Each structure stands twice: as C-alpha cells, then as structure tokens.
C-alpha cells in the first residue's frame, strides 16, 4: 500500500505474513519532502524490506508497528513517536473487476512477465494512480513479481509523521519509486503476494 500527501511526504506499508527468510514482519516506508527514504521495520533489516529495497534508503530502523482495523473499512497504522496513519478504504468498479480477475488467474499467469506487464499497463491506464509496475527489479537489483489478488482505493487518509501533520492526500509532482516499484499517486491498498529473486 502507498499514499502520497500534499506536503510531499509519502508513506508505504508492507505486511508480510510469510517470508522465506524469516517470520512475518511489517514495514513502513517513508519518503520525506526532500526525497529521502527511511524504512521502519518490525524485524532486522536483513530479514525485512531492506533486504530487497534498501538501496538508496538513508536508514532502516527496527521499531514497534501496530496495524489495526478500527472498522471493516478503516485501517490504522501506528508506531510510537513515528507515525499515526489512518486510511479509509472502498471499492470502485475497476478495483472490483481487477480483484475478480486476480482471484481467478492461475499461478503460471502470475509468474509470466508478459502478463504482469500487460496487467500493469491496464492498471496504469484505468486506476488513476500513475505508473504501476508489477514486475521488474527491486532497488537492490533483484527481480520481483507482484501479485495483487484483491485491491481497494484509499478514499480518505490522514497521517502525522514525527508529530507533524502530513496534510491532505495529493499526488506528487513526480511519482515516487524504489527501483521498478512505483508508489501510487493516489492511495491503493492491496492483498496478495510478491516473489523476489536473489
């Protein structure tokens, strides 16, 4: 999931319920208005997102992260003295179509670079979130395939970062990315899996 704000801050959330390199972990990605990335992770960096996306990130810090559902469609992400982030989710005709298709595709389709590039092009053209990269290289140079099985739009979001209000959600002048992984210009929440090579 990713969200940009009018202040220039960008937040991302990754919650891995299973991983080949360790137990489950949660990671908050933060890009400040100057374009500097920070990762805040619930596991040591060698077992979390920094293993794949840490190149170009100024620091990776181990912190406590809490992810809770305040309601069936309201997600809250908190980390003491770091982030208090609330998101309201909803579907749209296009997210419902893409979620329906995602639930039907066999694994061989999800591992096909041609299929993932086509899906990324469709998502880029129809979701209004800017460029979507579902296959490519991580910031550390490993190949990845993203498989979003279900997606929702973020229809409202608020966040404080280090105690400062991040402002209203808004697209950036230039879309943020790490490697070939693009952060959406409008908030998107997805559930699925990611394959990352070594």
C-alpha positions as CSV (number, residue, x, y, z in Angstrom):
1,X,0.0,0.0,0.0
2,X,1.2,3.5,-0.7
3,X,-0.1,7.1,-0.1
4,X,1.4,10.5,-1.0
5,X,0.4,13.7,0.7
6,X,0.3,17.4,-0.3
7,X,3.2,18.1,2.0
8,X,5.5,15.9,-0.2
9,X,5.6,13.1,2.4
10,X,5.0,9.5,1.1
11,X,4.0,6.6,3.2
12,X,4.0,2.9,2.3
13,X,3.0,-0.2,4.3
14,X,4.2,-3.7,3.7
15,X,3.0,-6.5,5.9
16,X,4.4,-9.9,5.1
17,X,2.5,-12.8,6.8
18,X,5.1,-15.3,5.5
19,X,8.6,-15.0,4.1
20,X,11.3,-17.4,3.0
21,X,13.9,-15.5,5.0
22,X,12.2,-15.2,8.4
23,X,9.0,-14.8,10.3
24,X,6.2,-12.3,9.4
25,X,7.1,-8.7,9.6
26,X,5.7,-5.2,9.0
27,X,7.5,-2.3,7.3
28,X,6.6,1.4,7.0
29,X,8.3,3.1,4.1
30,X,8.6,6.9,4.5
31,X,9.9,9.4,1.9
32,X,10.2,12.9,3.2
33,X,9.5,16.0,1.1
34,X,13.3,16.3,0.2
35,X,13.1,12.8,-1.4
36,X,15.0,11.0,1.4
37,X,13.7,7.5,2.1
38,X,13.6,5.8,5.6
39,X,12.4,2.3,6.4
40,X,10.9,1.5,9.8
41,X,10.7,-2.3,10.2
42,X,9.5,-4.7,12.9
43,X,12.3,-7.1,12.0
44,X,16.1,-6.7,11.5
45,X,16.8,-5.2,8.0
46,X,18.4,-8.4,6.7
47,X,15.0,-10.1,7.2
48,X,12.7,-7.3,6.1
49,X,12.1,-5.0,3.1
50,X,15.7,-3.5,3.3
51,X,16.9,-6.9,2.1
52,X,15.3,-6.1,-1.3
53,X,14.5,-2.4,-1.4
54,X,17.1,-0.8,0.9
55,X,19.4,0.6,-1.8
56,X,19.1,4.4,-1.7
57,X,17.3,4.3,1.7
58,X,19.1,6.6,4.2
59,X,18.3,4.4,7.3
60,X,16.5,1.3,8.3
61,X,15.3,1.3,11.9
62,X,13.7,-1.5,13.9
63,X,10.6,-0.2,15.7
64,X,7.3,-1.4,17.1
65,X,4.5,-1.2,14.5
66,X,0.8,-1.8,15.2
67,X,-1.7,-2.4,12.4
68,X,-5.4,-2.5,13.4
69,X,-8.8,-2.3,11.8
70,X,-10.8,0.5,13.5
71,X,-13.8,-0.6,11.4
72,X,-14.3,-3.0,8.5
73,X,-13.0,-0.4,6.0
74,X,-10.8,1.8,8.3
75,X,-7.1,0.8,8.8
76,X,-4.8,2.4,11.3
77,X,-1.1,2.1,11.3
78,X,0.9,3.4,14.3
79,X,4.4,3.4,15.6
80,X,5.3,5.3,18.8
81,X,6.7,8.8,18.1
82,X,6.9,8.0,14.4
83,X,3.6,7.6,12.6
84,X,-0.1,7.7,13.3
85,X,-1.8,6.9,9.9
86,X,-5.5,6.3,9.3
87,X,-6.9,5.1,5.9
88,X,-10.5,4.7,4.8
89,X,-10.9,2.1,2.0
90,X,-13.6,1.5,-0.6
91,X,-14.0,-0.3,-3.8
92,X,-14.7,1.1,-7.3
93,X,-15.9,-0.7,-10.4
94,X,-12.4,-1.1,-11.6
95,X,-11.0,-2.4,-8.3
96,X,-13.8,-4.9,-8.2
97,X,-13.1,-6.1,-11.8
98,X,-9.3,-6.4,-11.1
99,X,-9.9,-8.2,-7.8
100,X,-12.3,-10.6,-9.6
101,X,-9.7,-11.3,-12.2
102,X,-6.9,-11.6,-9.7
103,X,-8.8,-14.3,-7.8
104,X,-9.1,-16.4,-11.0
105,X,-5.7,-16.3,-12.5
106,X,-3.5,-19.4,-12.2
107,X,0.0,-19.2,-10.8
108,X,1.6,-19.6,-14.2
109,X,-0.1,-16.3,-15.3
110,X,1.1,-14.5,-12.1
111,X,4.7,-15.6,-12.9
112,X,4.5,-14.5,-16.6
113,X,6.5,-11.2,-17.2
114,X,4.4,-10.6,-20.3
115,X,1.1,-11.0,-18.4
116,X,2.3,-8.8,-15.5
117,X,3.5,-6.1,-17.8
118,X,0.1,-6.1,-19.5
119,X,-1.7,-6.0,-16.2
120,X,0.5,-3.2,-15.0
121,X,-0.3,-1.2,-18.2
122,X,-4.1,-1.8,-17.7
123,X,-3.8,-0.7,-14.0
124,X,-1.8,2.4,-15.0
125,X,-4.4,3.4,-17.6
126,X,-7.6,2.7,-15.5
127,X,-6.9,3.2,-11.8
128,X,-5.8,6.8,-11.9
129,X,-2.7,6.1,-9.7
130,X,0.1,6.8,-12.2
131,X,2.5,4.2,-13.4
132,X,2.1,0.7,-11.9
133,X,5.0,-1.8,-12.1
134,X,4.1,-5.4,-11.3
135,X,7.4,-6.9,-12.5
136,X,10.9,-5.6,-12.7
137,X,13.9,-5.1,-10.4
138,X,13.9,-4.0,-6.8
139,X,16.1,-1.1,-5.7
140,X,18.7,-3.7,-4.7
141,X,18.7,-5.3,-8.2
142,X,16.7,-8.5,-7.6
143,X,13.8,-9.4,-9.9
144,X,10.3,-9.2,-8.4
145,X,6.8,-10.2,-9.4
146,X,3.9,-8.5,-7.6
147,X,0.6,-10.4,-7.4
148,X,-2.2,-8.2,-6.1
149,X,-5.2,-10.6,-5.6
150,X,-7.5,-8.0,-4.2
151,X,-7.3,-4.2,-4.3
152,X,-9.2,-1.2,-2.8
153,X,-9.0,2.5,-3.3
154,X,-8.0,4.7,-0.4
155,X,-10.8,7.3,-0.3
156,X,-9.5,9.2,2.7
157,X,-6.3,9.3,4.6
158,X,-4.6,11.3,7.4
159,X,-1.2,11.0,9.0
160,X,1.1,12.6,11.5
161,X,4.8,11.9,11.0
162,X,7.1,12.6,13.9
163,X,4.2,14.6,15.4
164,X,3.7,16.8,12.3
165,X,0.5,16.7,10.2
166,X,1.3,15.3,6.7
167,X,-1.5,17.3,5.2
168,X,-4.3,16.0,2.8
169,X,-3.7,13.2,0.3
170,X,-2.5,14.5,-3.0
171,X,-0.3,13.3,-5.9
172,X,3.3,14.3,-6.2
173,X,4.7,16.4,-8.9
174,X,6.9,13.5,-9.8
175,X,5.8,10.0,-8.9
176,X,8.0,8.3,-6.3
177,X,9.6,4.9,-6.8
178,X,12.2,2.4,-5.5
179,X,13.7,0.5,-8.3
180,X,10.9,-0.5,-10.7
181,X,8.4,-0.4,-7.8
182,X,6.2,2.7,-8.2
183,X,4.4,4.3,-5.3
184,X,0.8,5.1,-6.4
185,X,-0.1,8.7,-6.9
186,X,-3.5,8.0,-5.2
187,X,-3.7,5.6,-2.3
188,X,-4.2,1.9,-3.1
189,X,-4.4,-1.0,-0.7
190,X,-3.7,-4.5,-2.0
191,X,-3.6,-8.0,-0.6
192,X,-1.6,-10.7,-2.5
193,X,1.9,-12.0,-2.7
194,X,5.3,-10.9,-4.0
195,X,8.1,-13.1,-5.4
196,X,11.6,-11.7,-5.1
197,X,14.6,-13.4,-6.7
198,X,18.1,-13.4,-5.3
